[in-house]
Amino acid sequence: MEVLRTHGVEVAYERVGSGPLVLLVHGSACDSRIWRPQLDALADDLTVVAWDQPGAGRSSDPPPGFTLSDYAACLADLVDHLALGPAHVVGHSWGSTLALELYRQAPEQVATLVLVDAYAGWKGSLPASEVRARVERTRAMLAAPPAENVELPGVFAGEPPAEFAELVRRLAADVRRGPMADQLTAMAEADLGGMLGSIDVPTLLLWGELDARSPLTVARRMEAAIPGARLVTFAGAGHTLNLERPAELNDAVREFVHAHPG
């Protein structure tokens, strides 16, 4: 694990392998550990970097009021720090919104986008009533006694895969509630729908057909809005493809990166 100090925070990240840079950006209520199947499988011919966003994992907490732009600025500084050229950015869920904001801020740092069960922000992808309901549910969860794990509903199509059940439990137990509350605000207010048509790098959308958190209607709108985007769906999978279909996701990422060297 390495650490970058930027924007008043310490950003921890794991780096393995060699080759084109693949930057893994995790979703909400987790950290870089959720990418273990990708770190293990992709490092044979790719440089794979998985960060812990500020307020998660081994990174330090951000100051109160940290915004989507602030998170993405830290991500941009990490790409600069790695000095491996533009990154193939793989963002999952909330991490896909960060990937889009990174592209908006610094398109020269992005070689391709792989958006997994993604959002253009909650405001940019979901009805206002659904955003309000999610905010209320999540705030109630964050206000629960500390002994109760923070677990988002509908993350898997069914139960977590048995081999990752303990990992999922540990991730839920390690959520830091203060930073997540600020992240919730950033996610609820984010609307990047208007910039999708300006994306000018190859873009791959990977989606679980049974995704209850970011349903296929969101995927199809993003496919229509992003020039040249390609949507690949996975039968029987939900919102967390990298754990539910790790081998297939790994193959899709590797093939896409090598087909678009940047």
C-alpha positions as CSV (number, residue, x, y, z in Angstrom):
1,M,0.0,0.0,0.0
2,E,1.4,3.4,-1.0
3,V,0.2,6.9,0.1
4,L,-0.2,10.2,-1.8
5,R,-0.7,13.4,0.2
6,T,-2.9,15.8,-1.7
7,H,-5.7,18.4,-1.0
8,G,-5.1,18.0,2.7
9,V,-5.7,14.3,2.8
10,E,-3.6,11.1,2.7
11,V,-4.8,8.9,-0.2
12,A,-3.8,5.3,0.1
13,Y,-3.7,3.0,-3.0
14,E,-2.5,-0.4,-4.0
15,R,-0.5,-0.9,-7.1
16,V,0.3,-4.2,-8.8
17,G,1.6,-5.5,-12.2
18,S,3.0,-3.7,-15.2
19,G,1.7,-2.5,-18.5
20,P,-1.1,0.0,-19.3
21,L,-2.5,1.8,-16.3
22,V,-5.9,0.6,-15.1
23,L,-7.3,2.7,-12.3
24,L,-10.0,1.1,-10.2
25,V,-12.5,3.5,-8.4
26,H,-14.7,1.7,-5.8
27,G,-18.3,2.5,-5.0
28,S,-19.9,3.7,-1.8
29,A,-19.6,1.9,1.6
30,C,-16.5,0.0,0.6
31,D,-12.8,0.6,-0.3
32,S,-10.1,-0.9,-2.5
33,R,-10.5,-4.3,-1.0
34,I,-13.6,-4.9,-3.1
35,W,-11.3,-5.0,-6.2
36,R,-9.4,-8.0,-4.9
37,P,-10.5,-10.3,-7.8
38,Q,-9.3,-7.7,-10.3
39,L,-6.0,-7.0,-8.5
40,D,-5.3,-10.7,-8.5
41,A,-6.3,-11.4,-12.1
42,L,-5.3,-8.3,-14.2
43,A,-1.8,-7.7,-12.9
44,D,-0.2,-10.2,-15.4
45,D,-0.3,-7.7,-18.2
46,L,-1.6,-4.4,-16.8
47,T,-0.6,-1.9,-14.1
48,V,-3.6,-2.1,-11.8
49,V,-4.1,0.7,-9.2
50,A,-7.0,0.6,-6.7
51,W,-7.4,3.6,-4.4
52,D,-9.1,4.1,-1.1
53,Q,-11.0,7.3,-1.6
54,P,-10.7,10.0,1.2
55,G,-12.7,8.8,4.1
56,A,-12.4,5.1,3.3
57,G,-10.0,2.2,3.8
58,R,-6.5,3.3,4.8
59,S,-7.0,6.9,3.5
60,S,-7.5,9.8,5.9
61,D,-10.8,11.5,6.4
62,P,-11.5,14.5,4.3
63,P,-12.5,17.8,5.8
64,P,-16.3,18.4,6.2
65,G,-18.1,19.4,3.1
66,F,-15.8,17.6,0.7
67,T,-17.4,17.7,-2.7
68,L,-17.6,15.6,-5.8
69,S,-15.1,18.0,-7.4
70,D,-12.7,17.6,-4.5
71,Y,-12.8,13.7,-4.7
72,A,-12.1,13.9,-8.4
73,A,-9.3,16.4,-8.0
74,C,-7.6,13.9,-5.6
75,L,-8.1,11.2,-8.3
76,A,-6.5,13.5,-10.9
77,D,-3.5,14.1,-8.7
78,L,-3.1,10.3,-8.3
79,V,-3.0,9.9,-12.0
80,D,-0.4,12.6,-12.2
81,H,1.6,11.1,-9.4
82,L,1.7,7.7,-11.0
83,A,3.2,9.2,-14.2
84,L,2.1,6.4,-16.4
85,G,0.1,8.4,-18.9
86,P,-3.6,8.6,-19.3
87,A,-5.5,5.9,-17.3
88,H,-8.1,3.4,-18.3
89,V,-10.5,4.3,-15.5
90,V,-12.9,1.6,-14.2
91,G,-15.5,3.1,-11.9
92,H,-18.2,1.1,-10.1
93,S,-21.4,2.7,-8.9
94,W,-20.5,5.9,-7.0
95,G,-17.0,5.4,-8.4
96,S,-18.4,5.7,-11.9
97,T,-19.7,9.2,-11.0
98,L,-16.1,10.0,-9.8
99,A,-14.7,8.7,-13.1
100,L,-17.1,10.9,-15.1
101,E,-16.2,13.9,-13.0
102,L,-12.5,13.1,-13.5
103,Y,-13.1,13.1,-17.2
104,R,-15.0,16.4,-17.0
105,Q,-12.1,18.0,-15.1
106,A,-9.1,16.5,-16.8
107,P,-10.0,14.6,-20.0
108,E,-6.3,14.4,-21.0
109,Q,-5.8,12.0,-18.0
110,V,-8.4,9.5,-19.3
111,A,-7.6,7.0,-22.0
112,T,-10.9,5.0,-21.7
113,L,-13.8,4.7,-19.4
114,V,-15.3,1.5,-18.1
115,L,-18.4,2.3,-16.2
116,V,-19.8,-0.6,-14.1
117,D,-23.4,-0.5,-12.8
118,A,-23.0,3.2,-13.1
119,Y,-24.7,6.6,-12.4
120,A,-24.2,10.1,-13.9
121,G,-24.8,11.0,-10.2
122,W,-28.1,10.1,-8.5
123,K,-29.7,13.3,-9.6
124,G,-28.4,12.7,-13.1
125,S,-29.8,9.1,-13.4
126,L,-32.7,8.6,-11.0
127,P,-36.1,10.1,-10.4
128,A,-36.2,12.8,-7.7
129,S,-38.5,10.7,-5.6
130,E,-36.0,7.8,-5.6
131,V,-33.1,10.1,-4.7
132,R,-35.1,11.5,-1.7
133,A,-36.0,8.0,-0.6
134,R,-32.4,6.8,-0.8
135,V,-31.1,9.8,1.1
136,E,-33.6,9.2,3.9
137,R,-32.8,5.5,4.1
138,T,-29.1,6.0,4.1
139,R,-29.2,8.8,6.7
140,A,-31.3,6.6,9.0
141,M,-28.8,3.8,8.5
142,L,-25.9,6.1,9.4
143,A,-27.7,7.2,12.5
144,A,-28.1,3.6,13.7
145,P,-26.0,2.4,16.7
146,P,-22.3,1.9,15.7
147,A,-22.6,-1.8,16.3
148,E,-24.8,-2.1,13.2
149,N,-23.0,-2.5,9.9
150,V,-23.7,0.0,7.1
151,E,-25.0,-2.2,4.3
152,L,-26.7,-0.7,1.2
153,P,-29.8,-2.6,0.1
154,G,-30.0,-4.3,-3.4
155,V,-26.3,-4.5,-3.9
156,F,-26.4,-8.1,-5.0
157,A,-29.0,-10.0,-7.1
158,G,-29.3,-12.5,-4.2
159,E,-26.9,-13.3,-1.4
160,P,-23.2,-12.3,-1.8
161,P,-21.1,-15.0,-3.5
162,A,-20.0,-17.4,-0.8
163,E,-16.3,-16.8,-1.5
164,F,-16.7,-13.0,-0.9
165,A,-19.3,-13.1,2.0
166,E,-16.7,-12.4,4.7
167,L,-15.1,-9.6,2.6
168,V,-18.5,-8.0,2.2
169,R,-19.1,-8.2,6.0
170,R,-15.8,-6.6,6.8
171,L,-16.3,-3.8,4.3
172,A,-19.7,-3.0,5.8
173,A,-18.3,-3.1,9.3
174,D,-15.5,-0.6,8.4
175,V,-17.6,2.2,6.9
176,R,-16.8,5.5,8.4
177,R,-20.1,7.2,8.9
178,G,-19.1,10.9,8.9
179,P,-17.3,10.8,5.6
180,M,-20.0,8.7,4.1
181,A,-22.6,11.3,5.1
182,D,-20.8,13.9,3.1
183,Q,-20.4,11.5,0.2
184,L,-24.1,10.9,0.3
185,T,-24.8,14.6,-0.2
186,A,-22.3,14.7,-3.1
187,M,-23.8,11.7,-4.8
188,A,-27.4,12.9,-4.3
189,E,-26.7,16.3,-5.8
190,A,-24.5,15.1,-8.7
191,D,-25.9,15.5,-12.2
192,L,-23.4,14.7,-14.9
193,G,-26.0,13.8,-17.5
194,G,-25.4,16.9,-19.5
195,M,-21.7,16.1,-20.1
196,L,-22.2,12.5,-21.4
197,G,-22.5,13.7,-25.0
198,S,-19.1,15.4,-24.8
199,I,-17.2,12.2,-23.9
200,D,-14.6,11.6,-26.6
201,V,-12.8,8.5,-25.3
202,P,-13.9,4.8,-25.9
203,T,-16.5,3.9,-23.2
204,L,-17.6,0.5,-22.1
205,L,-20.7,0.0,-20.0
206,L,-20.9,-3.2,-17.9
207,W,-24.2,-3.9,-16.2
208,G,-26.0,-6.6,-14.3
209,E,-29.4,-7.4,-15.8
210,L,-30.9,-7.7,-12.3
211,D,-29.3,-4.5,-11.0
212,A,-31.9,-3.0,-8.6
213,R,-29.8,0.1,-7.6
214,S,-28.9,1.3,-11.1
215,P,-31.4,-0.4,-13.4
216,L,-31.0,-1.2,-17.0
217,T,-33.0,1.9,-18.0
218,V,-30.1,4.0,-16.6
219,A,-27.7,1.9,-18.7
220,R,-29.6,2.3,-21.9
221,R,-29.9,6.1,-21.4
222,M,-26.1,6.3,-20.8
223,E,-25.4,4.2,-23.9
224,A,-27.6,6.5,-26.0
225,A,-26.0,9.6,-24.6
226,I,-22.3,8.7,-24.8
227,P,-21.0,8.7,-28.4
228,G,-19.8,5.3,-29.4
229,A,-20.5,3.7,-26.0
230,R,-21.0,-0.1,-25.9
231,L,-23.2,-1.8,-23.3
232,V,-22.6,-5.3,-22.2
233,T,-25.1,-6.9,-19.8
234,F,-24.7,-10.0,-17.5
235,A,-27.7,-12.3,-17.0
236,G,-28.4,-13.1,-13.4
237,A,-26.1,-10.5,-11.9
238,G,-27.0,-7.5,-9.8
239,H,-25.2,-4.2,-8.9
240,T,-21.8,-5.6,-7.9
241,L,-20.5,-7.3,-11.1
242,N,-16.9,-7.4,-10.0
243,L,-17.8,-9.8,-7.3
244,E,-20.8,-11.5,-8.9
245,R,-19.1,-12.1,-12.3
246,P,-15.4,-11.5,-11.6
247,A,-13.9,-13.6,-14.4
248,E,-16.2,-12.2,-17.1
249,L,-15.7,-8.7,-15.9
250,N,-11.9,-9.2,-15.9
251,D,-11.9,-10.6,-19.4
252,A,-14.1,-7.7,-20.6
253,V,-11.8,-5.1,-19.0
254,R,-8.6,-6.7,-20.3
255,E,-9.9,-7.0,-23.9
256,F,-11.2,-3.4,-23.9
257,V,-8.0,-1.9,-22.6
258,H,-5.8,-3.8,-25.1
259,A,-8.1,-2.9,-27.9
260,H,-7.9,0.8,-27.0
261,P,-4.3,1.6,-26.0
262,G,-4.9,5.3,-25.9
